[in-house]
């Protein structure tokens, strides 16, 4: 009787745990851009012009 309970518990855990993990992954990937408006972002541009092969490059302007 004890062995049936252990086998049943292992079988249930083997079926339920992957479903829970898959559910967590799907939930995390469901709407990746849904709250990007709340994401704080700052842009810092400290580029300086350089001379490359005799030409002045000011890429950051």
C-alpha positions in Angstrom: 0.0 0.0 0.0 2.8 2.3 0.9 4.5 1.7 -2.5 1.4 2.7 -4.4 1.2 6.0 -2.6 4.9 6.8 -3.4 4.5 5.8 -7.0 1.3 7.9 -7.3 2.9 10.9 -5.6 6.0 10.6 -7.9 3.7 10.3 -11.0 1.6 13.3 -9.9 4.7 15.4 -9.2 6.2 14.4 -12.6 3.0 15.6 -14.3 2.3 18.7 -12.2 5.7 20.3 -11.9 6.4 20.6 -15.7 2.9 22.2 -16.1 3.7 24.7 -13.4 7.1 25.6 -14.9 5.6 25.9 -18.4 2.9 28.2 -17.0 5.5 30.4 -15.3 7.5 30.7 -18.5 4.4 31.4 -20.7 3.2 34.0 -18.2 6.6 35.8 -18.2 6.7 35.9 -22.0 3.0 36.6 -22.7 3.2 40.4 -23.1 6.8 41.6 -23.0 6.0 45.2 -24.2 2.9 45.7 -22.1 4.5 47.9 -19.5 7.4 49.4 -21.2 5.9 52.9 -20.7 6.6 52.5 -17.0 10.3 51.6 -17.6 12.6 54.5 -16.6 15.2 55.2 -19.3 17.9 57.7 -19.6 20.1 58.4 -22.6 23.6 59.8 -22.1 25.6 60.9 -25.2 29.2 61.8 -24.4 30.5 61.0 -27.9 33.3 63.2 -29.2 34.3 63.7 -32.8 37.3 61.8 -34.0 39.5 62.0 -37.1 39.6 58.7 -39.0 41.6 58.4 -42.3 41.8 62.1 -42.6 38.0 62.7 -42.1 36.3 64.2 -39.1 33.6 61.8 -37.8 31.0 63.2 -35.4 28.7 60.2 -35.2 27.1 61.2 -31.9 25.7 64.5 -33.1 
